[in-house]
């Protein structure tokens, strides 16, 4: 998700522009929450992935892993 951040921002801005009336303020009021939700999802997925890696390392250390 971090690698495609520029593309995701572009898609979110276009989506916000399409679903709102032709008013700049409305576009901004929809785009900002979309971008914030995207950033929160990037953070949470990274946090969950790091947690899963720790669990996997602990399992490998305990059981060997062949």
N, C-alpha and C positions, 0 to 999 in steps of 0.2 A: 504494500500500500504506500510505502514511503517512496518507492521508485517511480510511481506514476502520479505523484502528487500534483504536478503541473497540469496533466491531463484531467485529473479528477476535479481540480479547481475550475478549469475551463468548462467541463460538463455541468458542474453544479451552478456556475454563473449563467450558462445558457438555459438550464432548467428553470432557474429562478426568474429569468427574463421572460420565458415562454409562459409560465403559469400565472404571472401577475399582469395586471393591467399596464398599459404603456405609461408608466410613471416611474421616474428614477428612484424616488423614495420607497415605493413598494418593492422595486427590484432589490434594493439594499436591505430592506427589512426582511425579505425572504432569503437572500443570499447569505447573510451573516449567520443565522442559525444553521443553515445547511453546512457551511464551512466549519462551524464550531462542532457540529455533530460528527463531521468527517474526522476532524482532528482528535476528538474524544475516542472515536472508534480506532484510529491508528494507535493511540496511546494504550487503550485497553487490549488490543490484539497483541501489541508488543509485550505488554506486561504479562498477559496470559501465556504467550509463547516462551518467555524467559522462565516463568514458573514451571511450565511443562518440561523444559530442558533440565531444570534442577531435579525434578522428579525422576526423569530418565537417567540422569547421572547417578542419583542415589540408588536407583534400581540396578544399574550396571555395576556399581561398586559392591552392592550387597550380593547379587546373584551371579556375577561374572559375565555373562553376555557372550555367548558363542553362537 
